[in-house]
């Protein structure tokens, strides 16, 4: 019988597919890429048409050996890696590493792709094999080599210029720029105050509803931040103006001037792409992009649902919003069965991707079987897997449901002749897709619409309440994972499949802090971006990065040549790197002079973050924290300098306050604020100095020789001038801990002398007794031996005490 070896990426996927294929097939996993560019210089030969020097990774050698052994017994080799550029490249690398010719006969090679791991999809793929797409492989190689060239040429420059920095990736740096620029906007934001006039009104039946002052003498009143910037809206600037309007309006008669009723339709959102799944899972479930993709991977590769392993969703790396005809028909049937015919639109819905060069041959992310309701999988999935599957199921079903129909009502009311109030509300007449799913938003609207009573024109109303309400404009919100993914995709920067790794790298590099799903740039990240904008502005430009993605897409479609693309990038980039190596990257100049030498002060970045320093360094060593006071008043100590006799002054440095000579820079003497305390114990190491009690930079007490750095003898435990009775070392130390109490011991590691001076506090056993007595169950009696075991430990302590006593004797 002819035997076929099928290779996929993961063992879970292999196990699922092998069950579908049955006898005659062996399915093994490659565990991802088997070859890659090593992390060292020279891995790409730029002088030889950017020849990549791939090597088999150490973690792949064992698995590659197993694949070679299996291949010897096979007549056919089927490469069934993922249906994207990365999967195509893995298939190509496998052939290279296995030493197999794709066009040879031993073994015969075929490439198959499927977008869902179901029996029908796998069998259909096996019946329609193809060759490896060289265009997709070239695009992936170009991206990998490009990222390598940027990383291994830009990052070393960054290390030398900015302490603590680690890398400057192509897409990573643009994402960091977005986060840092948003923080700058927030810091520069000046909040503005404005007021609105809010009313509650009542009709003759005493039905109360809310309304807002909409216009004065025909000119609209600003009711949100955007309207403040327009000349068409009147602004109620302060409380006094609001109170004057309230006083003027409250005595005026009010009547309905116009009633407008319209029907609105609301369409459902498209099925999930990689990007929209990451966004929605972040908004609705609180999942990071990385967690979302990890869970989706497990759902795709296969889960045991009681009838064996099956892939629950289609491939999760896609930018298509297309559903297959089979999936659409299945969705319509599920909708009819669960909700009724009125929830099915007359024609199946189709969607068009907004992403550039979207791979429309792929499908959107959807359940592989829509009849598989989330409730039926509760016993087979963990909580997070179930929540993500439910989100995908609901979004897919909703995308094929009827529009929601809403009755929108707007009521205008006149107070007197010139004050127009407006109330808006809407009622859901037919929920349609909203019965299943409503898309989340990054920011919620300030407008809240409620139900309105049935009113007629010229109907008289009365004010129930009338008051001014203060509002303050808010700065733009910081990016969340969802909003950052959204703007990256909108600008065509990077690929949705890489966003999770990109954001994770920013956090790991400590360029940003992710707190409560919100990105906060750190000092290191802001300094990295300042450097890149100053020295490599072109390469962190949004449009430049987006254009590179277009070029890579063109290569994957056979419309570009990957070596020419790399050459066009590399030549100017390398020249710029060489220039920047010689450029001195300086801090940000401040509009302030040094209080000691009157030279320019600069905001600089060091290993501990930002600080203010003098440009006159090293002649002038003036520094202060960024938030320190400008030209702060010198505070003198009563103590005089032991070197020049001038008074010492208080200063604050990296590790807190200290004393420095006021005659600086002529005298550069400084001392700690808390001076070492002598213990009158001779140093046992050098025999010349004495042991001093000191405080570390972090505030911990320690003991060391006063001849440091000539003598580096030091102890953490308090020493006593009593020789060790066992080895005659000139001193012993005392240490107190909760576990051992206070112990006098020898500080020499080779000597085991130890005596307990104060026994550790014992927890009273009586406290546990009531709990045991209160339970009159048999299980309590069974626990009795444990109590005996604890009592048996007591003699051990006595034995230790006896041994200690023997030593003392």
ChimeraX attribute file (.defattr): number of C-alpha atoms within 10 A of each C-alpha:
attribute: neighborCount
match mode: 1-to-1
recipient: residues
	/A:1	6
	/A:2	9
	/A:3	15
	/A:4	22
	/A:5	22
	/A:6	26
	/A:7	24
	/A:8	24
	/A:9	22
	/A:10	16
	/A:11	16
	/A:12	19
	/A:13	25
	/A:14	21
	/A:15	19
	/A:16	22
	/A:17	28
	/A:18	16
	/A:19	16
	/A:20	19
	/A:21	16
	/A:22	10
	/A:23	11
	/A:24	12
	/A:25	20
	/A:26	22
	/A:27	23
	/A:28	23
	/A:29	21
	/A:30	21
	/A:31	15
	/A:32	17
	/A:33	17
	/A:34	24
	/A:35	20
	/A:36	16
	/A:37	18
	/A:38	16
	/A:39	10
	/A:40	9
	/A:41	12
	/A:42	13
	/A:43	20
	/A:44	20
	/A:45	12
	/A:46	17
	/A:47	7
	/A:48	8
	/A:49	13
	/A:50	20
	/A:51	13
	/A:52	19
	/A:53	13
	/A:54	16
	/A:55	13
	/A:56	16
	/A:57	15
	/A:58	10
	/A:59	10
	/A:60	15
	/A:61	14
	/A:62	10
	/A:63	16
	/A:64	20
	/A:65	12
	/A:66	13
	/A:67	19
	/A:68	13
	/A:69	11
	/A:70	15
	/A:71	21
	/A:72	11
	/A:73	13
	/A:74	19
	/A:75	16
	/A:76	19
	/A:77	23
	/A:78	22
	/A:79	28
	/A:80	27
	/A:81	25
	/A:82	21
	/A:83	16
	/A:84	19
	/A:85	19
	/A:86	18
	/A:87	22
	/A:88	24
	/A:89	23
	/A:90	26
	/A:91	27
	/A:92	19
	/A:93	19
	/A:94	20
	/A:95	15
	/A:96	15
	/A:97	16
	/A:98	14
	/A:99	10
	/A:100	18
	/A:101	13
	/A:102	18
	/A:103	11
	/A:104	9
	/A:105	11
	/A:106	15
	/A:107	20
	/A:108	16
	/A:109	23
	/A:110	19
	/A:111	23
	/A:112	21
	/A:113	21
	/A:114	20
	/A:115	24
	/A:116	25
	/A:117	25
	/A:118	24
	/A:119	16
	/A:120	12
	/A:121	16
	/A:122	19
	/A:123	15
	/A:124	14
	/A:125	17
	/A:126	18
	/A:127	10
	/A:128	11
	/A:129	16
	/A:130	14
	/A:131	12
	/A:132	18
	/A:133	17
	/A:134	17
	/A:135	21
	/A:136	23
	/A:137	23
	/A:138	22
	/A:139	25
	/A:140	24
	/A:141	19
	/A:142	22
	/A:143	17
	/A:144	14
	/A:145	20
	/A:146	19
	/A:147	15
	/A:148	21
	/A:149	25
	/A:150	20
	/A:151	17
	/A:152	18
	/A:153	16
	/A:154	24
	/A:155	17
	/A:156	15
	/A:157	18
	/A:158	20
	/A:159	15
	/A:160	12
	/A:161	20
	/A:162	17
	/A:163	16
	/A:164	19
	/A:165	21
	/A:166	17
	/A:167	22
	/A:168	27
	/A:169	23
	/A:170	21
	/A:171	23
	/A:172	21
	/A:173	21
	/A:174	22
	/A:175	23
	/A:176	25
	/A:177	23
	/A:178	20
	/A:179	22
	/A:180	26
	/A:181	15
	/A:182	19
	/A:183	21
	/A:184	13
	/A:185	14
	/A:186	15
	/A:187	10
	/A:188	10
	/A:189	13
	/A:190	12
	/A:191	12
	/A:192	12
	/A:193	17
	/A:194	21
	/A:195	23
	/A:196	23
	/A:197	22
	/A:198	18
	/A:199	22
	/A:200	17
	/A:201	19
	/A:202	18
	/A:203	19
	/A:204	10
	/A:205	8
	/A:206	11
	/A:207	12
	/A:208	18
	/A:209	18
	/A:210	20
	/A:211	20
	/A:212	22
	/A:213	23
	/A:214	24
	/A:215	18
	/A:216	15
	/A:217	9
	/A:218	10
	/A:219	14
	/A:220	16
	/A:221	22
	/A:222	24
	/A:223	22
	/A:224	17
	/A:225	16
	/A:226	9
	/A:227	15
	/A:228	20
	/A:229	11
	/A:230	11
	/A:231	9
	/A:232	12
	/A:233	17
	/A:234	17
	/A:235	21
	/A:236	21
	/A:237	17
	/A:238	16
	/A:239	16
	/A:240	12
	/A:241	13
	/A:242	20
	/A:243	16
	/A:244	11
	/A:245	16
	/A:246	17
	/A:247	12
	/A:248	13
	/A:249	18
	/A:250	18
	/A:251	12
	/A:252	15
	/A:253	14
	/A:254	23
	/A:255	21
	/A:256	21
	/A:257	18
	/A:258	16
	/A:259	17
	/A:260	10
	/A:261	12
	/A:262	11
	/A:263	13
	/A:264	15
	/A:265	15
	/A:266	14
	/A:267	16
	/A:268	23
	/A:269	17
	/A:270	23
	/A:271	26
	/A:272	27
	/A:273	23
	/A:274	25
	/A:275	24
	/A:276	19
	/A:277	24
	/A:278	26
	/A:279	28
	/A:280	23
	/A:281	23
	/A:282	22
	/A:283	20
	/A:284	14
	/A:285	14
	/A:286	16
	/A:287	21
	/A:288	21
	/A:289	28
	/A:290	18
	/A:291	16
	/A:292	24
	/A:293	20
	/A:294	15
	/A:295	17
	/A:296	24
	/A:297	20
	/A:298	16
	/A:299	25
	/A:300	26
	/A:301	26
	/A:302	23
	/A:303	20
	/A:304	14
	/A:305	16
	/A:306	10
	/A:307	7
	/A:308	11
	/A:309	20
	/A:310	25
	/A:311	26
	/A:312	25
	/A:313	27
	/A:314	25
	/A:315	28
	/A:316	25
	/A:317	24
	/A:318	25
	/A:319	26
	/A:320	25
	/A:321	25
	/A:322	25
	/A:323	23
	/A:324	13
	/A:325	10
	/A:326	8
	/A:327	19
	/A:328	20
	/A:329	14
	/A:330	15
	/A:331	24
	/A:332	21
	/A:333	17
	/A:334	18
	/A:335	23
	/A:336	14
	/A:337	10
	/A:338	10
	/A:339	15
	/A:340	12
	/A:341	15
	/A:342	13
	/A:343	22
	/A:344	22
	/A:345	14
	/A:346	10
	/A:347	8
	/A:348	15
	/A:349	16
	/A:350	14
	/A:351	13
	/A:352	11
	/A:353	16
	/A:354	12
	/A:355	14
	/A:356	14
	/A:357	15
	/A:358	15
	/A:359	16
	/A:360	15
	/A:361	11
	/A:362	21
	/A:363	24
	/A:364	27
	/A:365	31
	/A:366	29
	/A:367	26
	/A:368	22
	/A:369	17
	/A:370	22
	/A:371	14
	/A:372	13
	/A:373	15
	/A:374	19
	/A:375	9
	/A:376	11
	/A:377	18
	/A:378	14
	/A:379	11
	/A:380	13
	/A:381	17
	/A:382	10
	/A:383	11
	/A:384	14
	/A:385	19
	/A:386	19
	/A:387	18
	/A:388	22
	/A:389	23
	/A:390	17
	/A:391	20
	/A:392	23
	/A:393	27
	/A:394	22
	/A:395	24
	/A:396	27
	/A:397	24
	/A:398	26
	/A:399	25
	/A:400	27
	/A:401	28
	/A:402	26
	/A:403	21
	/A:404	19
	/A:405	19
	/A:406	18
	/A:407	15
	/A:408	19
	/A:409	21
	/A:410	15
	/A:411	22
	/A:412	20
	/A:413	25
	/A:414	23
	/A:415	22
	/A:416	15
	/A:417	11
	/A:418	13
	/A:419	20
	/A:420	25
	/A:421	24
	/A:422	20
	/A:423	23
	/A:424	20
	/A:425	19
	/A:426	18
	/A:427	17
	/A:428	15
	/A:429	13
	/A:430	17
	/A:431	16
	/A:432	24
	/A:433	26
	/A:434	19
	/A:435	14
	/A:436	16
	/A:437	18
	/A:438	13
	/A:439	12
	/A:440	13
	/A:441	13
	/A:442	15
	/A:443	8
	/A:444	8
	/A:445	7
	/A:446	8
	/A:447	9
	/A:448	8
	/A:449	14
	/A:450	13
	/A:451	14
	/A:452	19
	/A:453	14
	/A:454	10
	/A:455	14
	/A:456	13
	/A:457	13
	/A:458	14
	/A:459	14
	/A:460	17
	/A:461	21
	/A:462	19
	/A:463	18
	/A:464	15
	/A:465	13
	/A:466	17
	/A:467	17
	/A:468	22
	/A:469	14
	/A:470	15
	/A:471	17
	/A:472	13
	/A:473	15
	/A:474	13
	/A:475	15
	/A:476	11
	/A:477	14
	/A:478	21
	/A:479	22
	/A:480	22
	/A:481	24
	/A:482	25
	/A:483	19
	/A:484	20
	/A:485	24
	/A:486	19
	/A:487	14
	/A:488	21
	/A:489	20
	/A:490	13
	/A:491	15
	/A:492	20
	/A:493	25
	/A:494	22
	/A:495	18
	/A:496	24
	/A:497	18
	/A:498	16
	/A:499	25
	/A:500	21
	/A:501	13
	/A:502	21
	/A:503	23
	/A:504	17
	/A:505	16
	/A:506	23
	/A:507	17
	/A:508	11
	/A:509	16
	/A:510	18
	/A:511	25
	/A:512	24
	/A:513	17
	/A:514	17
	/A:515	9
	/A:516	8
	/A:517	17
	/A:518	17
	/A:519	23
	/A:520	20
	/A:521	26
	/A:522	16
	/A:523	17
	/A:524	23
	/A:525	24
	/A:526	21
	/A:527	23
	/A:528	26
	/A:529	24
	/A:530	18
	/A:531	18
	/A:532	20
	/A:533	15
	/A:534	12
	/A:535	17
	/A:536	17
	/A:537	12
	/A:538	14
	/A:539	19
	/A:540	23
	/A:541	14
	/A:542	18
	/A:543	14
	/A:544	13
	/A:545	20
	/A:546	19
	/A:547	14
	/A:548	17
	/A:549	19
	/A:550	17
	/A:551	18
	/A:552	24
	/A:553	21
	/A:554	18
	/A:555	22
	/A:556	23
	/A:557	15
	/A:558	16
	/A:559	12
	/A:560	17
	/A:561	17
	/A:562	23
	/A:563	16
	/A:564	12
	/A:565	16
	/A:566	18
	/A:567	14
	/A:568	10
	/A:569	16
	/A:570	17
	/A:571	11
	/A:572	10
	/A:573	18
	/A:574	14
	/A:575	10
	/A:576	14
	/A:577	16
	/A:578	13
	/A:579	10
	/A:580	17
	/A:581	16
	/A:582	9
	/A:583	10
	/A:584	8
	/A:585	15
	/A:586	13
	/A:587	19
	/A:588	13
	/A:589	15
	/A:590	11
	/A:591	8
	/A:592	14
	/A:593	16
	/A:594	20
	/A:595	14
	/A:596	13
	/A:597	15
	/A:598	13
	/A:599	15
	/A:600	16
	/A:601	22
	/A:602	21
	/A:603	19
	/A:604	18
	/A:605	22
	/A:606	12
	/A:607	10
	/A:608	11
	/A:609	15
	/A:610	18
	/A:611	18
	/A:612	22
	/A:613	23
	/A:614	26
	/A:615	22
	/A:616	15
	/A:617	11
	/A:618	8
	/A:619	10
	/A:620	17
	/A:621	14
	/A:622	19
	/A:623	20
	/A:624	18
	/A:625	15
	/A:626	14
	/A:627	9
	/A:628	12
	/A:629	9
	/A:630	12
	/A:631	11
	/A:632	8
	/A:633	7
	/A:634	10
	/A:635	10
	/A:636	16
	/A:637	15
	/A:638	8
	/A:639	13
	/A:640	16
	/A:641	22
	/A:642	12
	/A:643	10
	/A:644	14
	/A:645	13
	/A:646	15
	/A:647	17
	/A:648	24
	/A:649	20
	/A:650	18
	/A:651	17
	/A:652	14
	/A:653	10
	/A:654	11
	/A:655	10
	/A:656	12
	/A:657	14
	/A:658	17
	/A:659	21
	/A:660	24
	/A:661	27
	/A:662	24
	/A:663	16
	/A:664	16
	/A:665	14
	/A:666	9
	/A:667	15
	/A:668	13
	/A:669	17
	/A:670	18
	/A:671	14
	/A:672	15
	/A:673	13
	/A:674	11
	/A:675	12
	/A:676	16
	/A:677	13
	/A:678	15
	/A:679	15
	/A:680	12
	/A:681	17
	/A:682	17
	/A:683	21
	/A:684	15
	/A:685	14
	/A:686	14
	/A:687	10
	/A:688	12
	/A:689	19
	/A:690	19
	/A:691	23
	/A:692	22
	/A:693	20
	/A:694	20
	/A:695	16
	/A:696	10
	/A:697	11
	/A:698	8
	/A:699	10
	/A:700	9
	/A:701	14
	/A:702	17
	/A:703	23
	/A:704	22
	/A:705	27
	/A:706	22
	/A:707	16
	/A:708	11
	/A:709	8
	/A:710	10
	/A:711	16
	/A:712	13
	/A:713	17
	/A:714	17
	/A:715	16
	/A:716	15
	/A:717	17
	/A:718	16
	/A:719	23
	/A:720	15
	/A:721	14
	/A:722	14
	/A:723	14
	/A:724	20
	/A:725	17
	/A:726	13
	/A:727	13
	/A:728	12
	/A:729	16
	/A:730	17
	/A:731	20
	/A:732	22
	/A:733	21
	/A:734	19
	/A:735	16
	/A:736	17
	/A:737	9
	/A:738	10
	/A:739	10
	/A:740	14
	/A:741	14
	/A:742	17
	/A:743	18
	/A:744	21
	/A:745	21
	/A:746	26
	/A:747	20
	/A:748	14
	/A:749	7
	/A:750	8
	/A:751	14
	/A:752	12
	/A:753	19
	/A:754	22
	/A:755	19
	/A:756	19
	/A:757	14
	/A:758	12
	/A:759	13
	/A:760	15
	/A:761	10
	/A:762	8
	/A:763	8
	/A:764	8
	/A:765	7
	/A:766	8
	/A:767	9
	/A:768	10
	/A:769	10
	/A:770	9
	/A:771	9
	/A:772	14
	/A:773	11
	/A:774	9
	/A:775	11
	/A:776	9
	/A:777	10
	/A:778	8
	/A:779	9
	/A:780	12
	/A:781	12
	/A:782	9
	/A:783	11
	/A:784	11
	/A:785	10
	/A:786	10
	/A:787	9
	/A:788	10
	/A:789	10
	/A:790	9
	/A:791	10
	/A:792	10
	/A:793	10
	/A:794	10
	/A:795	10
	/A:796	10
	/A:797	10
	/A:798	11
	/A:799	11
	/A:800	13
	/A:801	14
	/A:802	12
	/A:803	14
	/A:804	15
	/A:805	13
	/A:806	9
	/A:807	13
	/A:808	12
	/A:809	7
